[in-house]
């Protein structure tokens, strides 16, 4: 019987490589081979033991895969594009059952069964629940899309998380042509937000405090950058944003960093009636002092977003196919590790010694 290997988080910061039989896909499902899987910030939270739900699981969720075997009835991806064994796909990392109260109301990103097939023990069939492994199982109620033929694996692997979420989030706050968008943090979420906002014709401002991250923000379309070492208080940063925006403040703010104080600062950066999109703070009980009255008096609308409506994954692939060479997405993947080196990849990512590590199982 054929077997495959996977990275299993037994306890926080303790990862084992285990071997399991390769499953045959059920009706409507897929068995895939992982070509490249990225280390996302969520993996770091899980690895450190910070996730509110996950303590032991197969790691990984952001990847590009190759179809090894299709279950009965699988002829196309979720957009109707024909697929067969050997085709490259990108799967959404969560499920959408289609019949819970959220899916029934069109809020697929909030599916009650979203994590039924993710971050589980490998002892449970079909074993390959995460993308840090040689194989990955795609369920019948899991969106996936065929990768455009000309799109490099290094670009396609990053579609599944930050870029899809940004596309969904900026739609929800309706960031549009001619508006000012201020982005807090020049990591994966922030850089994706800058590129998407730039393509929408917005004016963009990036806030960060690390030289190479500020340089990357410019490369990803930021019209202006604000260095928190120079503008070293919320008041100074808010005043600088007002100076850049004709005295009013930004129309849209994007919280792309997992720093709670950034969320508290967000409304200060916006004009009256502005909209704020929070995506970076995902770990509960990390708190900050917050002034709700200041937000109310400015009539700020706050939109928070966990996951994305799964069809945005196809939009992310299309964005990368069209603009992948306009912005240096591929340069963000600056370190590759074998599957046996998962712990090193997590450690170096946690130390910020690399921008984005990739696990390449082959």
C-alpha atoms as one frame of an Amber mdcrd trajectory, in Angstrom:
protein
   0.000   0.000   0.000   1.279   3.448  -0.929   2.145   5.731   1.963   2.844
   9.414   2.427   4.372  11.606   5.104   3.065  14.593   7.020   4.080  17.058
   9.734   2.185  16.414  12.974   2.155  18.937  15.820   2.045  16.680  18.886
   2.348  19.524  21.397   3.221  23.217  21.066   6.610  23.522  19.350   6.930
  19.727  19.042   6.599  18.505  15.453   6.935  14.917  14.272   7.093  13.576
  10.710   4.707  10.619  10.470   3.811   8.176   7.728   0.291   7.038   6.822
  -1.439   5.106   4.035  -2.466   7.297   1.111  -6.294   7.340   1.042  -8.524
   6.746  -1.946 -10.792   9.767  -2.445 -14.499   9.434  -1.732 -17.193  10.525
  -4.181 -16.663  14.192  -5.039 -13.283  14.380  -3.302  -9.671  14.607  -4.490
  -6.352  13.195  -3.436  -3.529  15.602  -4.242   0.234  15.734  -4.057   1.595
  18.874  -2.411   3.969  20.810  -4.637   4.640  23.741  -2.297   3.164  24.829
   1.032   3.875  28.153   2.713   4.419  28.948   6.382   1.677  31.456   7.185
   1.322  33.445  10.402  -1.528  31.156  11.435   0.864  28.184  11.481   3.124
  30.103  13.830   0.234  30.788  16.218  -0.724  27.095  16.197   2.887  25.936
  16.575   3.386  28.206  19.598   0.189  26.982  21.250  -1.609  30.315  20.875
  -4.586  29.150  18.806  -7.837  29.059  20.827  -8.987  25.744  19.323  -6.005
  23.797  17.988  -3.458  22.019  20.179  -2.422  18.957  18.151  -2.947  18.613
  14.418  -1.493  18.139  10.958   0.054  21.487  10.060  -0.319  23.613   6.936
  -3.118  25.264   4.962  -1.632  27.421   2.190  -0.434  25.439  -0.835  -0.464
  24.577  -4.504  -1.161  20.903  -5.208  -1.276  18.453  -8.110  -4.249  16.136
  -8.522  -3.178  12.535  -7.950  -6.619  10.915  -8.078 -10.178  12.161  -8.495
 -13.123  10.688  -6.691 -16.184   9.605  -8.609 -18.093  12.543 -10.066 -15.210
  15.042 -10.071 -14.870  16.478 -13.567 -14.440  20.230 -12.972 -13.279  22.685
 -10.340 -15.793  24.966  -8.594 -15.739  27.401 -11.520 -16.617  24.682 -14.042
 -13.098  24.351 -15.486 -12.353  20.726 -16.452  -9.779  18.978 -14.260  -8.020
  15.644 -14.318  -5.109  13.860 -12.691  -1.917  15.866 -13.165  -3.575  19.287
 -13.088  -2.436  21.844 -10.526  -5.048  23.219  -8.147  -5.287  25.530  -5.159
  -7.823  24.452  -2.512  -9.500  26.677   0.036  -8.287  25.541   3.448 -11.794
  25.414   4.951 -15.001  23.629   4.044 -18.354  25.092   3.020 -21.092  22.592
   3.725 -23.800  24.478   1.819 -26.612  23.640   4.232 -25.862  25.277   7.608
 -27.572  28.557   8.538 -24.595  30.626   7.396 -24.124  28.918   4.036 -27.891
  29.089   3.568 -27.701  32.842   4.071 -24.859  33.245   1.578 -22.192  33.791
   4.262 -20.017  30.865   3.176 -16.919  32.183   4.952 -18.750  31.621   8.260
 -19.743  27.999   7.579 -20.432  26.118  10.821 -18.495  23.137   9.431 -15.571
  25.195   8.106 -12.888  23.380  10.097 -14.327  19.871   9.934 -11.424  18.761
   7.732  -8.633  21.026   9.010  -6.123  20.861  11.867  -7.099  17.377  12.992
  -5.064  14.485  14.325  -3.518  12.363  11.560  -4.909   9.277  13.301  -8.289
  10.254  11.811  -8.925   9.187   8.214  -8.055  10.507   5.630  -4.934  11.435
   7.637  -3.675  14.204   5.329  -5.644  17.085   6.856  -2.953  19.744   6.353
  -0.653  20.810   3.543   2.653  20.193   5.348   2.974  16.749   3.857   3.468
  14.802   0.682  -0.304  14.614   0.112  -3.434  16.614   0.897  -7.061  15.445
   0.854  -9.675  17.768  -0.658 -13.228  17.067   0.523 -16.345  17.092  -1.620
 -17.565  20.299   0.095 -14.253  22.105  -0.246 -13.743  24.724  -2.955 -10.756
  24.308  -5.247  -9.697  25.950  -8.498  -7.412  24.928 -11.326  -4.216  26.991
 -11.517  -3.798  28.958 -14.775  -1.229  27.234 -16.990   1.266  30.086 -17.017
   1.182  30.830 -13.277   4.305  29.846 -11.364   3.947  27.579  -8.314   5.655
  30.213  -6.158   2.828  32.637  -6.906  -0.034  30.149  -6.886   0.903  28.802
  -3.449   0.131  32.164  -1.832  -3.345  32.640  -3.310  -5.176  30.671  -0.666
  -4.782  32.926   2.341  -3.798  36.599   2.521  -4.629  37.655  -1.037  -8.059
  35.968  -1.084  -8.903  37.500   2.276  -7.798  40.959   1.159  -9.874  40.782
  -2.019 -12.927  39.818   0.016 -12.237  42.407   2.708 -11.662  45.362   0.400
 -14.912  44.520  -1.343 -16.704  44.579   1.997 -15.406  48.072   2.831 -15.808
  49.129  -0.810 -12.333  50.591  -1.268 -12.495  52.316  -4.631 -10.972  54.614
  -7.216  -9.475  57.837  -5.887  -9.871  57.022  -2.200  -7.095  57.057   0.374
  -6.284  53.669   1.896  -3.933  53.436   4.887  -2.478  49.997   5.647  -1.044
  49.128   9.057   1.706  46.543   8.680   3.691  45.483   5.613   3.481  41.728
   6.053   1.534  39.310   3.874  -1.872  40.883   4.489  -0.610  44.440   4.263
   1.376  43.976   1.061  -1.538  42.199  -0.607  -3.832  45.040   0.457  -1.492
  47.602  -1.062  -1.322  45.782  -4.389  -5.093  45.287  -4.621  -5.875  48.854
  -3.540  -3.354  50.169  -6.046  -4.996  48.203  -8.876  -8.358  49.674  -7.829
  -6.939  53.155  -8.345  -6.731  54.097  -4.676  -4.041  56.277  -3.107  -2.120
  54.190  -0.589  -0.177  54.755   2.622   1.747  52.002   4.433   2.746  52.128
   8.110   5.570  49.932   9.440   8.843  50.213  11.316  11.295  47.897   9.551
  13.414  49.112   6.645  13.017  46.137   4.319   9.270  45.969   5.000   8.874
  49.650   4.140  10.874  49.086   0.955   8.594  46.185   0.057   5.546  48.334
   0.719   6.758  50.758  -1.928   7.364  47.895  -4.344   3.793  46.708  -3.722
   2.297  50.045  -4.699   2.412  52.270  -1.607   2.375  55.928  -2.659   3.650
  56.957   0.780   5.194  55.165   3.751   5.175  56.142   7.415   8.032  54.846
   9.548   6.858  54.324  13.147  10.417  54.972  14.328  10.177  58.500  12.938
   6.497  59.067  13.727   6.692  57.392  17.096   3.241  57.993  18.570  -0.358
  57.440  17.429  -0.856  61.202  17.411   2.160  61.771  15.175   1.083  59.062
  12.739  -2.480  60.380  12.588  -1.203  63.889  11.904   1.039  62.587   9.132
  -1.894  60.758   7.514  -3.945  63.968   7.659  -1.088  65.884   6.048  -1.017
  63.386   3.169  -4.795  63.359   2.689  -5.574  67.049   2.561  -6.266  67.369
   6.262  -9.123  64.861   6.508  -7.652  61.409   7.105  -7.900  58.223   5.053
 -11.164  56.898   3.659 -10.262  53.291   4.447  -7.963  51.720   7.010  -6.654
  48.152   6.861  -5.428  46.441  10.024  -2.963  43.941   8.636  -0.854  43.366
  11.732  -1.544  41.155  14.725  -0.779  43.990  17.163  -3.861  44.928  19.223
  -2.666  48.518  19.701  -2.833  48.977  15.926  -6.587  48.365  16.047  -6.987
  50.982  18.780  -5.057  53.431  16.611  -7.020  52.700  13.454  -9.905  55.193
  13.868  -7.415  58.006  14.487  -6.107  57.554  10.940  -9.500  57.894   9.263
 -11.707  60.754   8.167 -15.189  61.214   9.560 -17.329  58.449   8.075 -14.293
  56.302   7.262 -14.258  52.507   7.085 -11.865  50.235   8.933 -11.080  46.629
   7.953  -9.561  44.449  10.702  -7.912  41.209   9.563  -4.639  40.893  11.464
  -5.705  40.271  15.062  -6.995  36.706  15.163  -5.921  35.489  18.626  -8.487
  36.139  21.404  -7.588  37.716  24.750  -4.792  39.874  23.373  -6.212  43.222
  24.379  -5.666  46.950  24.012  -7.097  50.111  25.534  -9.723  51.426  23.124
 -11.671  54.695  22.974 -15.128  53.824  21.567 -16.342  57.397  21.904 -13.687
  58.678  19.508 -14.781  56.068  16.984 -18.465  56.908  17.424 -17.997  60.652
  17.100 -16.279  60.078  13.759 -18.992  57.603  12.634 -16.375  54.988  11.760
 -17.624  51.703  10.305 -15.582  48.686  11.439 -15.576  45.468   9.423 -13.704
  42.441  10.758 -13.025  39.431   8.576 -12.045  35.857   9.331 -11.552  33.690
   6.238 -13.144  34.729   2.921 -16.019  33.722   0.683 -14.397  30.811  -1.168
 -14.948  32.088  -4.708 -12.419  34.838  -3.930  -9.755  32.156  -4.260 -10.397
  32.104  -8.009 -10.171  35.920  -8.034  -6.813  35.661  -6.250  -5.457  33.281
  -8.882  -6.692  35.619 -11.632  -5.080  38.605  -9.872  -1.747  36.793  -9.653
  -2.008  35.626 -13.250  -2.531  39.217 -14.412  -0.413  41.175 -11.935   2.049
  38.628 -10.552   4.969  40.257 -12.335   3.829  43.808 -11.541   4.366  43.233
  -7.825   7.185  41.104  -6.343   4.990  38.402  -4.799   7.524  35.711  -5.723
  10.283  37.557  -3.853   8.373  37.110  -0.598   9.161  33.377  -0.737  12.796
  33.627   0.193  13.510  30.275   1.847  12.710  26.653   0.949  12.728  23.706
   3.338  12.256  19.975   2.911   9.446  18.277   4.804  11.938  16.949   7.351
  12.957  20.562   8.038   9.509  21.843   9.093  10.673  22.763  12.593  13.525
  24.843  11.187  11.110  26.559   8.799   8.803  27.466  11.690  11.644  28.631
  13.915  13.204  30.857  11.272   9.797  32.245  10.349   9.042  32.980  13.993
  12.382  34.776  14.352  11.575  36.790  11.177  14.855  35.556   9.754  12.930
  34.844   6.536  10.006  36.680   4.962   8.011  33.618   3.903   9.228  30.046
   4.114   7.977  27.303   1.797   7.839  23.570   2.457   8.682  21.657  -0.733
   8.021  17.967   0.010   9.568  16.484  -3.161
